């Protein structure tokens, strides 16, 4: 099973390199369903894998001068703060089971359920066509709104253990009016900071198999190189909707699978 997991690790990097998001959408299900890692630990592993991969991916955006550093700062710092609070303080305080209407809801089930719902919401923004020719006018950007959205994204991504690209890119495209290529490059630097901060905030709560984690991460890093190469050859207008449909069906699968196991158990 680990061989299949490593192959999917490459695919995680490819998706990050192609569209600047989707790494965690693949990482968490791969670690849970293919490798057999518990969801709570899979979210921690996912943060490291996606964080390192996105950090490598930032290099091309830096070289091509596509990163909007002001937006990365106003969005990234609030999300960094909120993701650290979530991983370091809030998550460890949550009980292993929640009592809802007489039912005991395991925390791992809740994490996967929230994760799949976020996937469904994110898939819609990917499936919808976006206008890549728009120009960003910083004088019209509400940076307070951007910062508040950064806090919200940090809390959500900290809970489910993702880098948040599938939430960050729609914010940059629709709220800041960034062209897609700039949004992708800017999202990678925010993802890297968010994911690695979330991972550091989880170190004391989770036992880490460093040999497996570093091997899996290396596969993702190799994949992001392939993804960035394909990025320069393929159209985002075709890639994002296709990936959006994949995200939609994967989210539905997770909801059905987790709900079935919950009721059968």
LOZA-101159 format. One line per 5 residues: number of its first residue (from 1); their letters; for each residue x, y, z of C-alpha. Coordinates in pm, 1 decimal, always signed. Layout:
// LOZA-101159
NUM> A> X,Y,Z ~ ...
***
This chain:
// LOZA-101159
1> XXXXX> +0.0,+0.0,+0.0 ~ +289.3,+238.7,+68.3 ~ +403.9,+215.6,-296.5 ~ +60.7,+335.0,-409.7 ~ +77.5,+605.2,-143.7
6> XXXXX> +415.5,+729.7,-268.8 ~ +283.9,+736.3,-627.1 ~ -6.8,+947.7,-510.4 ~ +245.9,+1162.9,-324.0 ~ +390.8,+1258.3,-662.5
11> XXXXX> +38.8,+1344.6,-780.2 ~ -3.8,+1571.7,-476.4 ~ +299.3,+1772.8,-587.9 ~ +176.5,+1780.0,-947.9 ~ -155.8,+1936.9,-845.0
16> XXXXX> +20.2,+2200.9,-634.9 ~ +251.3,+2287.8,-921.4 ~ -31.7,+2297.2,-1173.3 ~ -298.5,+2503.0,-997.9 ~ -148.3,+2614.1,-665.2
21> XXXXX> -393.9,+2410.3,-460.6 ~ -529.5,+2061.9,-411.9 ~ -229.1,+1912.8,-234.8 ~ -408.2,+1848.1,+91.8 ~ -725.9,+1745.4,-86.1
26> XXXXX> -524.5,+1448.2,-210.8 ~ -284.1,+1414.4,+83.8 ~ -536.0,+1352.6,+363.0 ~ -743.1,+1086.3,+178.8 ~ -423.3,+921.3,+50.3
31> XXXXX> -270.5,+900.4,+398.1 ~ -595.9,+780.2,+556.7 ~ -735.5,+539.4,+295.2 ~ -425.2,+419.3,+108.3 ~ -146.8,+426.8,+368.1
36> XXXXX> -370.5,+363.3,+671.1 ~ -275.3,+663.5,+886.5 ~ -530.1,+777.6,+1146.2 ~ -711.7,+1097.8,+1036.3 ~ -580.7,+1307.8,+1326.9
41> XXXXX> -219.9,+1210.3,+1243.5 ~ -282.6,+1232.1,+867.1 ~ -374.4,+1599.2,+905.6 ~ -39.2,+1662.5,+1076.1 ~ +155.8,+1474.1,+806.2
46> XXXXX> -40.0,+1656.9,+536.1 ~ +64.2,+1994.7,+673.1 ~ +434.1,+1905.9,+647.4 ~ +409.5,+1748.3,+300.5 ~ +210.6,+2034.6,+151.9
51> XXXXX> +414.8,+2301.0,+332.3 ~ +750.9,+2178.4,+202.2 ~ +611.9,+2119.0,-148.4 ~ +457.1,+2466.5,-163.4 ~ +782.9,+2620.2,-36.0
56> XXXXX> +966.6,+2463.1,-328.0 ~ +690.9,+2581.8,-562.3 ~ +736.5,+2941.8,-441.9 ~ +1075.4,+2955.6,-612.8 ~ +927.1,+2975.8,-962.6
61> XXXXX> +679.6,+3245.7,-858.9 ~ +967.4,+3442.9,-706.8 ~ +1177.5,+3401.7,-1019.7 ~ +891.9,+3506.3,-1252.4 ~ +789.1,+3797.1,-1022.6
66> XXXXX> +431.4,+3668.9,-994.0 ~ +395.6,+3689.4,-612.9 ~ +193.2,+3977.3,-467.5 ~ +381.6,+4019.9,-140.1 ~ +143.8,+4279.1,+6.8
71> XXXXX> -155.2,+4047.2,-30.5 ~ +52.1,+3754.2,+94.9 ~ +132.7,+3959.3,+405.7 ~ -221.0,+4084.5,+477.5 ~ -375.7,+3742.3,+413.5
76> XXXXX> -90.2,+3524.1,+535.0 ~ -6.3,+3670.6,+876.0 ~ -363.6,+3656.3,+1016.5 ~ -404.6,+3302.1,+884.1 ~ -67.4,+3201.6,+1033.9
81> XXXXX> -181.0,+3327.0,+1373.6 ~ -520.5,+3155.2,+1361.0 ~ -383.9,+2823.2,+1234.8 ~ -127.9,+2816.3,+1517.0 ~ -401.0,+2886.5,+1774.3
86> XXXXX> -617.4,+2609.5,+1628.0 ~ -342.8,+2343.0,+1611.8 ~ -162.3,+2430.9,+1934.8 ~ -447.8,+2519.2,+2169.8 ~ -798.1,+2448.5,+2037.9
91> XXXXX> -756.3,+2101.2,+1881.7 ~ -582.3,+1945.4,+2188.1 ~ -870.8,+2071.3,+2404.4 ~ -1137.3,+1901.4,+2194.2 ~ -1269.9,+1569.1,+2331.3
96> XXXXX> -1217.9,+1244.8,+2142.1 ~ -1596.4,+1213.0,+2114.4 ~ -1877.4,+1468.8,+2084.2 ~ -2226.3,+1395.0,+2212.9 ~ -2479.4,+1507.7,+1950.6
101> XXXXX> -2850.6,+1417.7,+1984.9 ~ -2759.9,+1111.6,+2188.7 ~ -2491.1,+991.6,+1948.1 ~ -2116.5,+976.5,+2022.5 ~ -1940.0,+1145.5,+1728.9
106> XXXXX> -1564.4,+1059.8,+1714.3 ~ -1329.0,+1354.4,+1658.1 ~ -1163.1,+1177.0,+1362.4 ~ -1504.2,+1133.9,+1195.8 ~ -1580.2,+1502.1,+1250.8
111> XXXXX> -1245.2,+1606.1,+1099.8 ~ -1307.9,+1401.7,+785.0 ~ -1667.4,+1526.0,+759.8 ~ -1565.9,+1893.3,+783.9 ~ -1283.6,+1827.4,+538.8
116> XXXXX> -1521.0,+1671.6,+282.8 ~ -1772.1,+1957.1,+316.4 ~ -1490.6,+2207.5,+249.5 ~ -1399.1,+2001.7,-56.9 ~ -1755.2,+2028.9,-189.8
121> XXXXX> -1759.7,+2404.9,-136.6 ~ -1415.7,+2448.0,-293.9 ~ -1506.6,+2233.5,-595.1 ~ -1773.9,+2484.2,-694.5 ~ -1523.9,+2770.8,-715.8
126> XXXXX> -1294.0,+2550.8,-925.5 ~ -1567.3,+2432.3,-1161.7 ~ -1690.6,+2785.0,-1226.9 ~ -1498.5,+2962.9,-1502.0 ~ -1290.2,+3262.3,-1396.4
131> XXXXX> -1172.2,+3557.7,-1599.0 ~ -794.0,+3536.3,-1613.2 ~ -763.5,+3872.3,-1789.7 ~ -876.3,+4079.9,-1490.8 ~ -636.7,+4334.1,-1344.6
136> XXXXX> -585.4,+4395.3,-974.8 ~ -618.5,+4755.2,-854.3 ~ -474.7,+4772.6,-502.0 ~ -658.8,+5098.5,-431.8 ~ -987.0,+4906.6,-456.0
141> XXXXX> -883.2,+4614.3,-233.7 ~ -1032.2,+4601.1,+115.5 ~ -728.4,+4475.2,+306.2 ~ -924.6,+4448.8,+633.6 ~ -1165.1,+4211.2,+457.2
146> XXXXX> -866.5,+4015.3,+323.8 ~ -721.3,+3988.1,+676.5 ~ -1053.1,+3868.4,+823.7 ~ -1081.2,+3604.7,+552.6 ~ -722.9,+3503.5,+633.0
151> XXXXX> -822.5,+3440.1,+995.8 ~ -1124.1,+3234.1,+888.3 ~ -921.4,+3026.5,+641.8 ~ -651.2,+2969.0,+904.1 ~ -902.4,+2834.1,+1156.8
156> XXXXX> -1067.2,+2604.4,+903.2 ~ -744.5,+2474.7,+752.6 ~ -589.7,+2432.5,+1096.6 ~ -879.8,+2213.2,+1204.7 ~ -874.1,+1980.5,+904.5
161> XXXXX> -496.2,+1991.4,+849.9 ~ -467.7,+2141.3,+502.8 ~ -264.9,+2414.4,+338.6 ~ -584.6,+2584.8,+226.6 ~ -502.1,+2657.4,-137.6
166> XXXXX> -851.9,+2559.8,-247.4 ~ -983.3,+2836.9,-17.7 ~ -698.7,+3088.1,-65.5 ~ -708.1,+3102.0,-446.0 ~ -1081.4,+3189.2,-472.1
171> XXXXX> -1024.2,+3465.7,-213.9 ~ -733.4,+3612.5,-410.3 ~ -913.8,+3582.9,-743.2 ~ -1257.7,+3709.4,-641.6 ~ -1180.4,+3944.5,-350.0
176> XXXXX> -842.9,+4084.5,-462.0 ~ -904.4,+4045.9,-839.8 ~ -564.9,+3885.4,-897.1 ~ -502.2,+3719.6,-1234.5 ~ -492.4,+3341.7,-1198.6
181> XXXXX> -117.1,+3297.7,-1242.6 ~ -47.3,+3561.7,-975.6 ~ -306.2,+3405.1,-745.4 ~ -142.6,+3063.6,-784.6 ~ +206.4,+3199.1,-709.6
186> XXXXX> +84.7,+3407.3,-414.0 ~ -118.8,+3118.7,-274.3 ~ +188.6,+2893.7,-265.0 ~ +379.7,+3126.5,-32.3 ~ +74.3,+3154.8,+196.3
191> XXXXX> +18.4,+2777.6,+186.1 ~ +381.8,+2713.2,+278.2 ~ +360.2,+2942.3,+580.9 ~ +20.1,+2814.2,+693.7 ~ +101.0,+2447.3,+655.6
196> XXXXX> +444.1,+2458.2,+821.2 ~ +315.0,+2672.2,+1108.5 ~ +29.8,+2426.1,+1158.1 ~ +276.2,+2137.7,+1156.1 ~ +499.4,+2302.8,+1416.3
201> XXXXX> +192.0,+2363.9,+1630.1 ~ +111.3,+1990.8,+1618.7 ~ +453.7,+1844.2,+1692.8 ~ +393.6,+1787.4,+2063.3 ~ +53.9,+1625.3,+2005.0
206> XXXXX> +150.8,+1365.5,+1742.1 ~ +418.8,+1092.7,+1713.4 ~ +603.9,+1140.7,+1384.7 ~ +742.2,+861.3,+1163.5 ~ +1011.0,+1080.1,+1009.6
211> XXXXX> +1143.0,+818.7,+765.1 ~ +800.0,+772.1,+607.0 ~ +712.1,+1141.6,+622.3 ~ +1034.7,+1259.5,+456.5 ~ +1008.8,+989.1,+187.3
216> XXXXX> +648.1,+1083.6,+111.9 ~ +741.4,+1452.8,+104.5 ~ +1026.9,+1386.7,-139.7 ~ +775.4,+1227.2,-378.6 ~ +554.1,+1535.1,-353.9
221> XXXXX> +851.1,+1767.2,-417.1 ~ +939.3,+1568.5,-730.2 ~ +577.0,+1600.7,-837.8 ~ +566.4,+1976.9,-794.7 ~ +855.5,+2009.0,-1040.0
226> XXXXX> +651.4,+1816.3,-1295.8 ~ +344.2,+2025.4,-1214.3 ~ +525.8,+2356.8,-1262.9 ~ +654.5,+2236.3,-1600.5 ~ +303.3,+2137.2,-1709.0
231> XXXXX> +174.1,+2466.4,-1570.6 ~ +361.1,+2654.6,-1842.0 ~ +220.5,+2426.9,-2113.6 ~ -146.9,+2383.7,-2022.1 ~ -442.9,+2619.3,-1985.0
236> XXXXX> -572.1,+2699.2,-1635.0 ~ -919.2,+2748.6,-1782.0 ~ -930.1,+2375.6,-1859.0 ~ -732.5,+2249.0,-1560.8 ~ -928.4,+2408.5,-1277.2
241> XXXXX> -1276.0,+2285.9,-1379.2 ~ -1141.1,+1934.3,-1439.9 ~ -976.7,+1928.6,-1098.7 ~ -1292.9,+2079.2,-949.1 ~ -1498.5,+1782.3,-1067.3
246> XXXXX> -1238.2,+1547.1,-922.3 ~ -1257.7,+1730.9,-588.3 ~ -1638.6,+1715.8,-595.1 ~ -1654.5,+1339.3,-645.7 ~ -1377.3,+1277.1,-391.9
251> XXXXX> -1564.6,+1484.5,-133.3 ~ -1885.1,+1289.7,-196.6 ~ -1692.9,+960.9,-165.4 ~ -1545.8,+1063.2,+171.4 ~ -1886.5,+1166.7,+308.3
256> XXXXX> -2047.2,+838.6,+197.7 ~ -1757.4,+623.1,+319.7 ~ -1718.4,+790.4,+659.0 ~ -2094.3,+802.7,+721.5 ~ -2129.6,+434.6,+627.3
261> XXXXX> -1848.2,+331.4,+863.6 ~ -1992.2,+548.5,+1140.4 ~ -2337.7,+391.7,+1123.0 ~ -2209.0,+34.3,+1072.3 ~ -1968.5,+71.9,+1365.0
***
